[in-house]
Amino acid sequence: MCIEETNFTDLSAFELDKLKDLYIESRLSSMTEDEFKKFVRVSIEDQIKGTVGKEEEKEAWLEMKEYFKDDFSEKILKIRKGKLDNRLSPEEEELEKRKILLEKRKKEQESNFEDMW
């Protein structure tokens, strides 16, 4: 039987497992440090950010909690505080609305002035 025609179903579970081990070791040893970091980053991002449903989200949550340990609550508080700090105060929101309105009126006046001539 020609090797090119061999399929994974032709191997025993043990043989397939050995081939996978060989592939993993060879692939890892051939990677540069940058390639390795990029590969790990993609794997972790897929695992953590690619969650679907509550069960996977719970698993990702527990993994992050275990990794950050005592800093986990602190990190959550910083993130939440950061989101709140990005909001404008009611006075700042009103000022922004007025600025937008003034710019709009200025453009309308310029447009009306050009229409007159």
N, CA, C and O atoms as a GROMACS GRO file, in nm:
protein
  468
    1MET      N    1   0.085  -0.118   0.000
    1MET     CA    2   0.000   0.000   0.000
    1MET      C    3   0.089   0.123   0.000
    1MET      O    4   0.184   0.130   0.078
    2CYS      N    5   0.061   0.218  -0.085
    2CYS     CA    6   0.137   0.342  -0.097
    2CYS      C    7   0.104   0.433   0.021
    2CYS      O    8  -0.011   0.442   0.062
    3ILE      N    9   0.206   0.501   0.074
    3ILE     CA   10   0.188   0.590   0.190
    3ILE      C   11   0.092   0.703   0.155
    3ILE      O   12   0.012   0.744   0.240
    4GLU      N   13   0.098   0.755   0.034
    4GLU     CA   14   0.011   0.866  -0.006
    4GLU      C   15  -0.137   0.828   0.000
    4GLU      O   16  -0.222   0.914   0.021
    5GLU      N   17  -0.165   0.701  -0.017
    5GLU     CA   18  -0.304   0.656  -0.016
    5GLU      C   19  -0.352   0.619   0.124
    5GLU      O   20  -0.470   0.590   0.143
    6THR      N   21  -0.263   0.619   0.220
    6THR     CA   22  -0.300   0.583   0.357
    6THR      C   23  -0.386   0.694   0.416
    6THR      O   24  -0.358   0.813   0.398
    7ASN      N   25  -0.490   0.654   0.484
    7ASN     CA   26  -0.582   0.747   0.547
    7ASN      C   27  -0.576   0.727   0.698
    7ASN      O   28  -0.528   0.624   0.745
    8PHE      N   29  -0.623   0.825   0.773
    8PHE     CA   30  -0.619   0.812   0.920
    8PHE      C   31  -0.698   0.691   0.968
    8PHE      O   32  -0.669   0.637   1.075
    9THR      N   33  -0.795   0.649   0.892
    9THR     CA   34  -0.874   0.532   0.933
    9THR      C   35  -0.796   0.402   0.917
    9THR      O   36  -0.835   0.299   0.972
   10ASP      N   37  -0.684   0.407   0.843
   10ASP     CA   38  -0.601   0.288   0.825
   10ASP      C   39  -0.511   0.262   0.946
   10ASP      O   40  -0.455   0.153   0.960
   11LEU      N   41  -0.496   0.361   1.032
   11LEU     CA   42  -0.409   0.347   1.148
   11LEU      C   43  -0.491   0.308   1.271
   11LEU      O   44  -0.609   0.340   1.283
   12SER      N   45  -0.424   0.238   1.360
   12SER     CA   46  -0.489   0.206   1.488
   12SER      C   47  -0.491   0.335   1.571
   12SER      O   48  -0.423   0.432   1.538
   13ALA      N   49  -0.568   0.334   1.678
   13ALA     CA   50  -0.574   0.451   1.766
   13ALA      C   51  -0.435   0.481   1.822
   13ALA      O   52  -0.397   0.597   1.833
   14PHE      N   53  -0.361   0.378   1.859
   14PHE     CA   54  -0.226   0.393   1.912
   14PHE      C   55  -0.134   0.457   1.807
   14PHE      O   56  -0.060   0.550   1.838
   15GLU      N   57  -0.138   0.406   1.684
   15GLU     CA   58  -0.054   0.459   1.577
   15GLU      C   59  -0.089   0.604   1.544
   15GLU      O   60  -0.001   0.687   1.523
   16LEU      N   61  -0.216   0.633   1.540
   16LEU     CA   62  -0.261   0.770   1.512
   16LEU      C   63  -0.216   0.865   1.623
   16LEU      O   64  -0.174   0.977   1.596
   17ASP      N   65  -0.224   0.819   1.747
   17ASP     CA   66  -0.180   0.899   1.860
   17ASP      C   67  -0.030   0.926   1.851
   17ASP      O   68   0.014   1.037   1.879
   18LYS      N   69   0.049   0.826   1.813
   18LYS     CA   70   0.194   0.842   1.798
   18LYS      C   71   0.225   0.941   1.686
   18LYS      O   72   0.316   1.023   1.700
   19LEU      N   73   0.151   0.934   1.575
   19LEU     CA   74   0.171   1.027   1.465
   19LEU      C   75   0.140   1.170   1.509
   19LEU      O   76   0.211   1.264   1.472
   20LYS      N   77   0.034   1.187   1.587
   20LYS     CA   78  -0.002   1.318   1.639
   20LYS      C   79   0.106   1.371   1.732
   20LYS      O   80   0.141   1.490   1.725
   21ASP      N   81   0.161   1.285   1.818
   21ASP     CA   82   0.270   1.326   1.907
   21ASP      C   83   0.392   1.371   1.826
   21ASP      O   84   0.453   1.473   1.856
   22LEU      N   85   0.424   1.296   1.724
   22LEU     CA   86   0.537   1.329   1.636
   22LEU      C   87   0.515   1.465   1.568
   22LEU      O   88   0.606   1.547   1.562
   23TYR      N   89   0.394   1.487   1.519
   23TYR     CA   90   0.359   1.614   1.455
   23TYR      C   91   0.372   1.730   1.553
   23TYR      O   92   0.430   1.834   1.520
   24ILE      N   93   0.317   1.713   1.673
   24ILE     CA   94   0.320   1.821   1.773
   24ILE      C   95   0.464   1.857   1.808
   24ILE      O   96   0.500   1.974   1.807
   25GLU      N   97   0.546   1.757   1.838
   25GLU     CA   98   0.686   1.782   1.874
   25GLU      C   99   0.761   1.848   1.759
   25GLU      O  100   0.836   1.943   1.781
   26SER      N  101   0.741   1.800   1.640
   26SER     CA  102   0.809   1.856   1.524
   26SER      C  103   0.765   2.000   1.498
   26SER      O  104   0.847   2.087   1.470
   27ARG      N  105   0.637   2.022   1.508
   27ARG     CA  106   0.583   2.157   1.484
   27ARG      C  107   0.636   2.255   1.587
   27ARG      O  108   0.677   2.366   1.551
   28LEU      N  109   0.635   2.217   1.714
   28LEU     CA  110   0.684   2.305   1.820
   28LEU      C  111   0.832   2.335   1.805
   28LEU      O  112   0.874   2.449   1.822
   29SER      N  113   0.910   2.235   1.775
   29SER     CA  114   1.055   2.255   1.765
   29SER      C  115   1.094   2.337   1.642
   29SER      O  116   1.202   2.397   1.640
   30SER      N  117   1.008   2.340   1.542
   30SER     CA  118   1.040   2.417   1.421
   30SER      C  119   0.997   2.564   1.430
   30SER      O  120   1.030   2.643   1.343
   31MET      N  121   0.923   2.599   1.534
   31MET     CA  122   0.871   2.736   1.547
   31MET      C  123   0.976   2.829   1.608
   31MET      O  124   1.052   2.790   1.696
   32THR      N  125   0.977   2.952   1.558
   32THR     CA  126   1.057   3.055   1.623
   32THR      C  127   0.982   3.101   1.748
   32THR      O  128   0.865   3.065   1.768
   33GLU      N  129   1.048   3.179   1.830
   33GLU     CA  130   0.982   3.228   1.952
   33GLU      C  131   0.862   3.315   1.917
   33GLU      O  132   0.758   3.305   1.981
   34ASP      N  133   0.876   3.401   1.816
   34ASP     CA  134   0.764   3.487   1.775
   34ASP      C  135   0.648   3.404   1.720
   34ASP      O  136   0.532   3.432   1.751
   35GLU      N  137   0.678   3.303   1.640
   35GLU     CA  138   0.573   3.216   1.588
   35GLU      C  139   0.503   3.142   1.701
   35GLU      O  140   0.381   3.126   1.701
   36PHE      N  141   0.582   3.098   1.797
   36PHE     CA  142   0.527   3.026   1.912
   36PHE      C  143   0.434   3.116   1.993
   36PHE      O  144   0.324   3.074   2.030
   37LYS      N  145   0.476   3.240   2.019
   37LYS     CA  146   0.393   3.334   2.094
   37LYS      C  147   0.265   3.365   2.019
   37LYS      O  148   0.157   3.371   2.078
   38LYS      N  149   0.276   3.384   1.887
   38LYS     CA  150   0.158   3.414   1.806
   38LYS      C  151   0.060   3.295   1.809
   38LYS      O  152  -0.061   3.314   1.823
   39PHE      N  153   0.113   3.176   1.797
   39PHE     CA  154   0.031   3.056   1.798
   39PHE      C  155  -0.041   3.040   1.932
   39PHE      O  156  -0.160   3.010   1.936
   40VAL      N  157   0.032   3.061   2.040
   40VAL     CA  158  -0.027   3.049   2.173
   40VAL      C  159  -0.133   3.157   2.192
   40VAL      O  160  -0.239   3.130   2.247
   41ARG      N  161  -0.104   3.279   2.147
   41ARG     CA  162  -0.200   3.389   2.160
   41ARG      C  163  -0.331   3.355   2.089
   41ARG      O  164  -0.439   3.372   2.145
   42VAL      N  165  -0.321   3.306   1.967
   42VAL     CA  166  -0.440   3.270   1.890
   42VAL      C  167  -0.517   3.158   1.961
   42VAL      O  168  -0.640   3.161   1.968
   43SER      N  169  -0.444   3.061   2.013
   43SER     CA  170  -0.509   2.949   2.082
   43SER      C  171  -0.584   2.996   2.206
   43SER      O  172  -0.698   2.956   2.230
   44ILE      N  173  -0.518   3.082   2.285
   44ILE     CA  174  -0.582   3.133   2.406
   44ILE      C  175  -0.700   3.223   2.372
   44ILE      O  176  -0.805   3.215   2.436
   45GLU      N  177  -0.684   3.309   2.271
   45GLU     CA  178  -0.795   3.396   2.230
   45GLU      C  179  -0.914   3.314   2.185
   45GLU      O  180  -1.028   3.344   2.221
   46ASP      N  181  -0.889   3.211   2.106
   46ASP     CA  182  -0.999   3.124   2.060
   46ASP      C  183  -1.067   3.057   2.178
   46ASP      O  184  -1.190   3.045   2.183
   47GLN      N  185  -0.987   3.013   2.274
   47GLN     CA  186  -1.041   2.943   2.390
   47GLN      C  187  -1.121   3.037   2.479
   47GLN      O  188  -1.228   2.999   2.527
   48ILE      N  189  -1.072   3.157   2.502
   48ILE     CA  190  -1.136   3.249   2.597
   48ILE      C  191  -1.240   3.338   2.530
   48ILE      O  192  -1.350   3.354   2.584
   49LYS      N  193  -1.208   3.395   2.416
   49LYS     CA  194  -1.301   3.488   2.351
   49LYS      C  195  -1.400   3.418   2.260
   49LYS      O  196  -1.503   3.476   2.226
   50GLY      N  197  -1.371   3.296   2.221
   50GLY     CA  198  -1.459   3.224   2.130
   50GLY      C  199  -1.566   3.144   2.201
   50GLY      O  200  -1.614   3.044   2.148
   51THR      N  201  -1.602   3.186   2.320
   51THR     CA  202  -1.700   3.112   2.398
   51THR      C  203  -1.839   3.129   2.339
   51THR      O  204  -1.876   3.237   2.291
   52VAL      N  205  -1.916   3.020   2.345
   52VAL     CA  206  -2.053   3.021   2.298
   52VAL      C  207  -2.139   2.960   2.408
   52VAL      O  208  -2.120   2.844   2.446
   53GLY      N  209  -2.231   3.037   2.456
   53GLY     CA  210  -2.321   2.984   2.558
   53GLY      C  211  -2.267   3.002   2.698
   53GLY      O  212  -2.150   3.032   2.719
   54LYS      N  213  -2.356   2.983   2.792
   54LYS     CA  214  -2.323   3.007   2.933
   54LYS      C  215  -2.222   2.908   2.989
   54LYS      O  216  -2.138   2.946   3.071
   55GLU      N  217  -2.228   2.783   2.947
   55GLU     CA  218  -2.134   2.683   2.999
   55GLU      C  219  -1.991   2.716   2.960
   55GLU      O  220  -1.901   2.711   3.044
   56GLU      N  221  -1.968   2.749   2.834
   56GLU     CA  222  -1.833   2.784   2.789
   56GLU      C  223  -1.788   2.915   2.854
   56GLU      O  224  -1.671   2.930   2.890
   57GLU      N  225  -1.880   3.009   2.868
   57GLU     CA  226  -1.846   3.137   2.933
   57GLU      C  227  -1.807   3.112   3.078
   57GLU      O  228  -1.715   3.175   3.130
   58LYS      N  229  -1.877   3.020   3.143
   58LYS     CA  230  -1.846   2.986   3.282
   58LYS      C  231  -1.707   2.922   3.292
   58LYS      O  232  -1.631   2.953   3.384
   59GLU      N  233  -1.673   2.835   3.197
   59GLU     CA  234  -1.541   2.772   3.195
   59GLU      C  235  -1.431   2.877   3.177
   59GLU      O  236  -1.329   2.872   3.245
   60ALA      N  237  -1.453   2.971   3.085
   60ALA     CA  238  -1.355   3.078   3.062
   60ALA      C  239  -1.341   3.164   3.187
   60ALA      O  240  -1.230   3.202   3.224
   61TRP      N  241  -1.453   3.193   3.251
   61TRP     CA  242  -1.454   3.274   3.375
   61TRP      C  243  -1.371   3.204   3.483
   61TRP      O  244  -1.287   3.266   3.548
   62LEU      N  245  -1.394   3.074   3.502
   62LEU     CA  246  -1.321   3.000   3.604
   62LEU      C  247  -1.171   2.993   3.572
   62LEU      O  248  -1.088   3.000   3.662
   63GLU      N  249  -1.139   2.979   3.445
   63GLU     CA  250  -0.998   2.976   3.406
   63GLU      C  251  -0.930   3.110   3.435
   63GLU      O  252  -0.819   3.114   3.488
   64MET      N  253  -0.998   3.221   3.401
   64MET     CA  254  -0.941   3.353   3.430
   64MET      C  255  -0.930   3.376   3.580
   64MET      O  256  -0.831   3.431   3.628
   65LYS      N  257  -1.032   3.333   3.654
   65LYS     CA  258  -1.032   3.350   3.799
   65LYS      C  259  -0.916   3.273   3.861
   65LYS      O  260  -0.847   3.325   3.950
   66GLU      N  261  -0.893   3.152   3.816
   66GLU     CA  262  -0.782   3.071   3.866
   66GLU      C  263  -0.648   3.134   3.830
   66GLU      O  264  -0.555   3.132   3.910
   67TYR      N  265  -0.637   3.188   3.711
   67TYR     CA  266  -0.512   3.248   3.666
   67TYR      C  267  -0.479   3.376   3.745
   67TYR      O  268  -0.366   3.392   3.792
   68PHE      N  269  -0.576   3.465   3.760
   68PHE     CA  270  -0.552   3.592   3.828
   68PHE      C  271  -0.552   3.578   3.981
   68PHE      O  272  -0.500   3.665   4.051
   69LYS      N  273  -0.610   3.472   4.031
   69LYS     CA  274  -0.618   3.443   4.175
   69LYS      C  275  -0.669   3.563   4.255
   69LYS      O  276  -0.781   3.608   4.234
   70ASP      N  277  -0.588   3.616   4.346
   70ASP     CA  278  -0.630   3.723   4.436
   70ASP      C  279  -0.655   3.856   4.363
   70ASP      O  280  -0.728   3.941   4.414
   71ASP      N  281  -0.595   3.874   4.247
   71ASP     CA  282  -0.610   3.999   4.172
   71ASP      C  283  -0.738   4.003   4.087
   71ASP      O  284  -0.769   4.106   4.027
   72PHE      N  285  -0.810   3.892   4.083
   72PHE     CA  286  -0.925   3.883   3.994
   72PHE      C  287  -1.030   3.990   4.024
   72PHE      O  288  -1.075   4.060   3.934
   73SER      N  289  -1.069   4.001   4.150
   73SER     CA  290  -1.171   4.100   4.188
   73SER      C  291  -1.122   4.242   4.159
   73SER      O  292  -1.199   4.326   4.113
   74GLU      N  293  -0.996   4.266   4.187
   74GLU     CA  294  -0.938   4.399   4.163
   74GLU      C  295  -0.942   4.434   4.014
   74GLU      O  296  -0.974   4.546   3.977
   75LYS      N  297  -0.910   4.337   3.930
   75LYS     CA  298  -0.911   4.360   3.785
   75LYS      C  299  -1.053   4.390   3.737
   75LYS      O  300  -1.073   4.478   3.652
   76ILE      N  301  -1.150   4.318   3.790
   76ILE     CA  302  -1.290   4.343   3.752
   76ILE      C  303  -1.331   4.484   3.794
   76ILE      O  304  -1.396   4.555   3.717
   77LEU      N  305  -1.295   4.524   3.915
   77LEU     CA  306  -1.329   4.658   3.962
   77LEU      C  307  -1.266   4.766   3.875
   77LEU      O  308  -1.331   4.866   3.844
   78LYS      N  309  -1.141   4.747   3.836
   78LYS     CA  310  -1.074   4.845   3.750
   78LYS      C  311  -1.144   4.855   3.614
   78LYS      O  312  -1.162   4.965   3.561
   79ILE      N  313  -1.182   4.743   3.560
   79ILE     CA  314  -1.251   4.742   3.430
   79ILE      C  315  -1.385   4.814   3.442
   79ILE      O  316  -1.420   4.897   3.358
   80ARG      N  317  -1.458   4.780   3.545
   80ARG     CA  318  -1.590   4.843   3.564
   80ARG      C  319  -1.576   4.992   3.589
   80ARG      O  320  -1.654   5.072   3.537
   81LYS      N  321  -1.479   5.031   3.669
   81LYS     CA  322  -1.456   5.172   3.698
   81LYS      C  323  -1.416   5.245   3.571
   81LYS      O  324  -1.460   5.357   3.546
   82GLY      N  325  -1.332   5.181   3.490
   82GLY     CA  326  -1.290   5.241   3.364
   82GLY      C  327  -1.407   5.268   3.272
   82GLY      O  328  -1.411   5.371   3.204
   83LYS      N  329  -1.502   5.178   3.270
   83LYS     CA  330  -1.620   5.198   3.186
   83LYS      C  331  -1.702   5.315   3.237
   83LYS      O  332  -1.752   5.396   3.159
   84LEU      N  333  -1.715   5.323   3.368
   84LEU     CA  334  -1.791   5.433   3.426
   84LEU      C  335  -1.721   5.566   3.405
   84LEU      O  336  -1.786   5.667   3.380
   85ASP      N  337  -1.588   5.567   3.414
   85ASP     CA  338  -1.512   5.690   3.397
   85ASP      C  339  -1.518   5.741   3.254
   85ASP      O  340  -1.499   5.861   3.230
   86ASN      N  341  -1.546   5.654   3.158
   86ASN     CA  342  -1.553   5.696   3.019
   86ASN      C  343  -1.682   5.770   2.987
   86ASN      O  344  -1.693   5.836   2.884
   87ARG      N  345  -1.778   5.759   3.074
   87ARG     CA  346  -1.905   5.829   3.055
   87ARG      C  347  -1.886   5.976   3.088
   87ARG      O  348  -1.805   6.012   3.174
   88LEU      N  349  -1.961   6.059   3.019
   88LEU     CA  350  -1.959   6.202   3.048
   88LEU      C  351  -2.059   6.234   3.158
   88LEU      O  352  -2.161   6.167   3.173
   89SER      N  353  -2.027   6.338   3.234
   89SER     CA  354  -2.123   6.384   3.334
   89SER      C  355  -2.241   6.448   3.260
   89SER      O  356  -2.227   6.481   3.143
   90PRO      N  357  -2.354   6.464   3.325
   90PRO     CA  358  -2.468   6.528   3.259
   90PRO      C  359  -2.434   6.667   3.205
   90PRO      O  360  -2.480   6.704   3.097
   91GLU      N  361  -2.353   6.742   3.278
   91GLU     CA  362  -2.314   6.876   3.232
   91GLU      C  363  -2.228   6.866   3.106
   91GLU      O  364  -2.244   6.945   3.013
   92GLU      N  365  -2.134   6.768   3.104
   92GLU     CA  366  -2.048   6.750   2.987
   92GLU      C  367  -2.130   6.704   2.867
   92GLU      O  368  -2.104   6.746   2.754
   93GLU      N  369  -2.227   6.616   2.890
   93GLU     CA  370  -2.314   6.571   2.781
   93GLU      C  371  -2.391   6.688   2.721
   93GLU      O  372  -2.402   6.700   2.599
   94GLU      N  373  -2.444   6.775   2.808
   94GLU     CA  374  -2.518   6.892   2.761
   94GLU      C  375  -2.428   6.985   2.681
   94GLU      O  376  -2.469   7.038   2.578
   95LEU      N  377  -2.305   7.004   2.727
   95LEU     CA  378  -2.209   7.088   2.656
   95LEU      C  379  -2.179   7.030   2.518
   95LEU      O  380  -2.173   7.104   2.419
   96GLU      N  381  -2.160   6.899   2.511
   96GLU     CA  382  -2.134   6.834   2.382
   96GLU      C  383  -2.252   6.851   2.286
   96GLU      O  384  -2.233   6.878   2.168
   97LYS      N  385  -2.373   6.835   2.338
   97LYS     CA  386  -2.492   6.853   2.255
   97LYS      C  387  -2.499   6.996   2.200
   97LYS      O  388  -2.531   7.017   2.083
   98ARG      N  389  -2.468   7.092   2.285
   98ARG     CA  390  -2.471   7.233   2.243
   98ARG      C  391  -2.366   7.261   2.137
   98ARG      O  392  -2.392   7.333   2.041
   99LYS      N  393  -2.247   7.204   2.153
   99LYS     CA  394  -2.140   7.223   2.054
   99LYS      C  395  -2.184   7.168   1.918
   99LYS      O  396  -2.164   7.232   1.815
  100ILE      N  397  -2.245   7.051   1.920
  100ILE     CA  398  -2.292   6.990   1.795
  100ILE      C  399  -2.400   7.076   1.731
  100ILE      O  400  -2.398   7.098   1.610
  101LEU      N  401  -2.491   7.125   1.812
  101LEU     CA  402  -2.598   7.210   1.761
  101LEU      C  403  -2.542   7.340   1.703
  101LEU      O  404  -2.586   7.384   1.597
  102LEU      N  405  -2.445   7.401   1.771
  102LEU     CA  406  -2.382   7.524   1.721
  102LEU      C  407  -2.312   7.500   1.588
  102LEU      O  408  -2.323   7.583   1.497
  103GLU      N  409  -2.241   7.389   1.576
  103GLU     CA  410  -2.174   7.357   1.451
  103GLU      C  411  -2.275   7.337   1.338
  103GLU      O  412  -2.254   7.382   1.226
  104LYS      N  413  -2.384   7.271   1.370
  104LYS     CA  414  -2.488   7.247   1.270
  104LYS      C  415  -2.549   7.380   1.224
  104LYS      O  416  -2.567   7.401   1.104
  105ARG      N  417  -2.580   7.469   1.317
  105ARG     CA  418  -2.636   7.600   1.282
  105ARG      C  419  -2.538   7.682   1.200
  105ARG      O  420  -2.578   7.751   1.106
  106LYS      N  421  -2.411   7.675   1.236
  106LYS     CA  422  -2.308   7.750   1.162
  106LYS      C  423  -2.303   7.702   1.017
  106LYS      O  424  -2.294   7.783   0.925
  107LYS      N  425  -2.307   7.571   0.996
  107LYS     CA  426  -2.306   7.516   0.861
  107LYS      C  427  -2.430   7.559   0.784
  107LYS      O  428  -2.423   7.591   0.665
  108GLU      N  429  -2.545   7.558   0.852
  108GLU     CA  430  -2.670   7.600   0.787
  108GLU      C  431  -2.661   7.748   0.746
  108GLU      O  432  -2.704   7.784   0.636
  109GLN      N  433  -2.607   7.831   0.832
  109GLN     CA  434  -2.594   7.974   0.801
  109GLN      C  435  -2.499   7.995   0.684
  109GLN      O  436  -2.526   8.076   0.595
  110GLU      N  437  -2.389   7.922   0.682
  110GLU     CA  438  -2.295   7.933   0.571
  110GLU      C  439  -2.361   7.889   0.442
  110GLU      O  440  -2.341   7.950   0.336
  111SER      N  441  -2.439   7.784   0.451
  111SER     CA  442  -2.509   7.733   0.333
  111SER      C  443  -2.611   7.835   0.284
  111SER      O  444  -2.622   7.859   0.164
  112ASN      N  445  -2.686   7.897   0.375
  112ASN     CA  446  -2.785   7.997   0.340
  112ASN      C  447  -2.719   8.120   0.279
  112ASN      O  448  -2.772   8.180   0.186
  113PHE      N  449  -2.603   8.159   0.332
  113PHE     CA  450  -2.529   8.276   0.283
  113PHE      C  451  -2.484   8.250   0.139
  113PHE      O  452  -2.494   8.340   0.054
  114GLU      N  453  -2.435   8.129   0.110
  114GLU     CA  454  -2.391   8.096  -0.024
  114GLU      C  455  -2.509   8.092  -0.120
  114GLU      O  456  -2.495   8.128  -0.236
  115ASP      N  457  -2.625   8.048  -0.073
  115ASP     CA  458  -2.745   8.042  -0.157
  115ASP      C  459  -2.791   8.182  -0.199
  115ASP      O  460  -2.848   8.199  -0.307
  116MET      N  461  -2.767   8.280  -0.113
  116MET     CA  462  -2.810   8.416  -0.144
  116MET      C  463  -2.734   8.471  -0.264
  116MET      O  464  -2.789   8.551  -0.340
  117TRP      N  465  -2.612   8.432  -0.283
  117TRP     CA  466  -2.530   8.486  -0.392
  117TRP      C  467  -2.536   8.391  -0.507
  117TRP      O  468  -2.474   8.415  -0.611
   0.00000   0.00000   0.00000
